[in-house]
């Protein structure tokens, strides 16, 4: 497997995990997830428009609408049930 394909797969899995572990802070209008993942992958997902470009000091990232949709598609491709399918986005 070439490096580009590997990095794409890591980004996709990271996005799926961010989606699965999301939460809303009181007063937030968007979903967040903890930054416990590879920073290169988080930067790549931000560049792709999947995550909001937030503060580097923050311990969490925010998922964009595009990121939420892509994560849902990835779960389907992985044949995983979406535990959030009945929640409001």
VENMO-V156977 format. One record per helix or strand of 3 or more residues. SS is the DSSP state (A for helix, B for strand). FROM is the first residue (numbers start at 1). TO is the last residue. If there is no record, write none. Layout:
((SS FROM TO) (SS FROM TO))
This chain:
((A 3 20) (B 32 34) (A 39 47) (B 60 63) (A 65 77))
